[in-house]
Amino acid sequence: MSDLLERITVNPKQCGGRPCIRGMRIRVSDVLDLFAAGLSAEEVLEDLPDLEMDDIRASLVYAARKLNHPVLVV
């Protein structure tokens, strides 16, 4: 899975420093928004032809890892 995460890039000079796919101006959030709108992976690839299936997988892994953080209860 770490190979997939190499597809996610963060550049402070691009897209406001938001995570993007392979240095393109396609943000991880763009991919996730399309899924949330009900598109299938195939439809996402049709809408964003520069993407590859591994880019979609990388977006999902990245989002899952960002949300999976411990919460300390005091």
N, C-alpha and C positions, 0 to 999 in steps of 0.2 A: 504493500500500500504506500510505502514511502516513495516509490517510483511515481505513483500517481500524483502525490503532493508536489513533486518537482514541477508539475505543469502549472501550479498556481504561483503567480508572481505578484509581488507588492513593490510598487515604485512610487515614492512620494510625489513624483512629477507627472504621474499618469492616473487619471480617474480619481483624483483627490486622495491617492494613497490606498484606495480600496483594492482588495484582492481581485486579480484579473487572470484570464486564461492565457498562458504562454506568451505574455507580454503584449497581447492584443488588447484592444479597448473593449473587450467583452468581459464584464465583471461576473464574478461568481454569483452575485445577487441577481444578475440578469437571467442566468440559467435557472436559478431557484424560483424566480418569479414566474417563469414560463411553466415550470412544473406546477406551481401553486395555481396557475390559471387553468390547469387541466390538460396541458399538452403532454403527449407521450414523448419518450426519448427520440423516437424517429421524427416526430414533428418539430422538436427542438432543433435537431440536426438539419431539417429542411429550412427552418426559419433563420438559422445561423450556420450557413454552409461552410464557414471556416473551422467550425468545431469538429472534433472527432469524438467517438463514443467514450474514449478514455478521458476526455476533457469533462464530459458529463459526470463520469464516475469520480473524477478528481474533485469536482465541485461538491458532490454529495459527501465524500470523505472529509473534505475540508470543513464543511458546515457541521458535520457530526462531531468532529474533533473540537471545534470551537465551542460547541454547546456542552460538551462532556467535560465539565470542570467541577472539582469538588467545591462544596459549599460548607463552610464551617458554621456549626451551630453552637452558640454560646449559651 
